[in-house]
Amino acid sequence: MRELHGKTKTFVEVYSVLVIIYHLLYASGLFSWLNLPIGGIHPAISVGLIMAILFLQFPVSKKCRQDHVPWYDWILAGLCLVPTFYYAANFEHTLYSALTPSTLEICLGVAMILLCFEGVRRAIGPALVVCGALFLIYPLFAGGLPGILFAAPVSFPRLIGDIYLGTQGFFAAGAQVFSTTIIVFVIFGQLINVSGGGDFYLNLSLSAMGGRSGGPAKASVIGSGLFGMISGVAVANVVTTGSITIPMMKRKGYAPEFAGAVETVSSTGGSLMPPVMGVLAFIMADYLGIPYWQIASCAIIPAALYYVAVFLQVSFYSARRGLGGLDKSEVPNLKDTLRSGWPFALPLIAMIVLFAQFGWDAVRVGFAVCLLVAAIYFINSCVIQKRPVREPAQGVYRAFVGAGRSMAGIMPAACLAGIIMASVNMTAIGLRLSSGILSLSGGSLFVLLVLCALCCILMGVAVDLIVIYIIMAVMITPAMTAMGVAPLAAHLFILYYTVVGLITPPVCVATYAAASIAQSKPFRTGFYAVRLGFVALVIPFVFAYKPELLFQGGTLLESALATLFTTAAILSICVAFERWFFRFQISWAESGLLAGAGVLMLLDSLPLNAAGLAVFAVYALVQAVSGRLGRKAPPPQSGGASQRQEGT
């Protein structure tokens, strides 16, 4: 991303701020109140405005000068506004011209496609351009392809018309979600950053856990989790909180790879944890046609179990190696932290109340909490700290500039998603691929789920998360639902395995970010992260077989039993992984026994679940009777000694 200076920087920043203000005004409902019905054209306006920011902020190559905008990027930024504003100005006409576009509309559509591909190449990478190009040309040549890939060929004008003007093209569902829901929560995350909310959550976790055994790692889990709940952006969370927590963990004796892995899985979990689950959950709500809060409320148990597993493993790892907490001088005072930062808890409470009690949609909730955070920021700065109004105003300005940059980096993916959706709808390839995958699975749901998981992870090597989710949702979920998986469970399965790509080698973008801070080996850090985040790999299979874990298709008692067995299973497996049972180290044989008990409790069989729970309960009872649980844990070792113990 460019580092501009002078008048160019001022112009680009002011333009970005004005773009963000426009989106906030739209989210506020002002245009509807003024009887300006722009809902149908808003996605096109948003795409044009934000794509222009992309070409002003992202250089054509890393080798180019990063401190100015060359003439050709000014032209490309201006060109972004032409096809989008033509669509907006001729909206009613375009509703009927997708099948028979004019020559001008074909030219504008081709220009929009080329701008989309170039934007994707700059902001995301060339691999995704190849993916998009395959979907673009597929309808043209589908008539000559064999077997499952065969479809009635589509003419070039029809192809461009559907992508540019059609109801499933550039300005369809993907752009609609990005231009409304996602952008207001991006703004919210930026406001939390500049106002000091992120510091409050981190200090709160340090106050609560910093002085305890394994305090730095436990504080990282809680602090990064809290921050991730709000922003939902894994890599940004790693960079923001990891720059503080990772050096702290290393200083207290944690191996660099383990410290990086703890931060990776803690930050990544924010994309799975309500109330803000990130971009994919908002797209899922739009795709399923259900309120976002319905998804968030159903996803709470699996997400909570994810963090329970990470916390338990960190706790056992620290206890086994005698890693102590922070010095008293390094731990913020809890009362002081709460006294100065308690208002930053209000946005979380407000989100839950507005979603659950009042049934507001995500856009209204996002706008409301943006206003709330801005109000907290101004009151805290001007009234409590007696600072001039200029300081929080500059902070809001920086937040808006940051939101514009963030949206410019992801909006091309929404445009590319439009190409993919149009291609799939024109050729019906999704239905045929679903049928083919059903045949390949041989009627086995487990095989189908494994194939789905592998597809998500493999596509993560080269494809953006948003595009992975859209491709899998269109092509794979019909096969999953045909085999009896609840629709919400099927989509959450894909969401989990799409997010897992952030921590699993070889790509593991979040892991690379943490490894760069920890100065550790990325692959070794990634393997630690996979072990710590194993729940994200396992629990999608569990709720695919047991939708009661999502409060789907069962009684409250069945949901409670599913939660009980899954929680006990995770505890048993965590003990097995770390070979530590609360106060003492266990043998490899005991570890194998507890791992087996955990697996039994995860299976879709009540008798086997009960058997696994009985094994775990009897083992715990035997240890309690024998006195092993009464032993004191070894005293904390010095940082230098313990740092050399990386563990197994």
Secondary structure, 3 states (H helix, E strand, C coil): CCCCCHHHHHHHHHHHHHHHHHHHHHHHCHHHHCCCCCCCCHHHHHHHHHHHHHHHHCCCCCCCCCCCCCHHHHHHHHHHHHHHHHHHHCHHHHHHHCCCCCHHHHHHHHHHHHHHHHHHHHHCCHHHHHHHHHHHHHHHHHHHCCHHHCCCCCCHHHHHHHHHHCCCCCCCHHHHHHHHHHHHHHHHHHHHHHHCHHHHHHHHHHHHHCCCCCHHHHHHHHHHHHHHHHHCCHHHHHHHHHHHHHHHHHHCCCCHHHHHHHHHHHHHHHHCCCCCCCHHHHHHHHHHCCCHHHHHHHCHHHHHHHHHHHHHHHHHHHHHHCECCCCHHHCCCHHHHHHHHHHHHHHHHHHHHHHHCCCCCHHHHHHHHHHHHHHHHHHHHHHHCCCCCHHHHHHHHHHHHHHHHHHHHHHHHHHHHHHHHHHHHHHCHHHHHHHHHHHHHCCCHHHHHHHHHHHHHHHCCCCCHHHHHHHHHHHCHHHHHHCCCCHHHHHHHHHHHHHHCCCCCCCCHHHHHHHHHHCCCHHHHHHHHHHHCHHHHHHHHHHHHCHHHHCCCCCHHHHHHHHHHHHHHHHHHHHHHHCEECCEECCHHHHHHHHHHHHHHHCCCHHHHHHHHHHHHHHHHHHHHHCHHHCCCCCCECHHHHHCCCCC
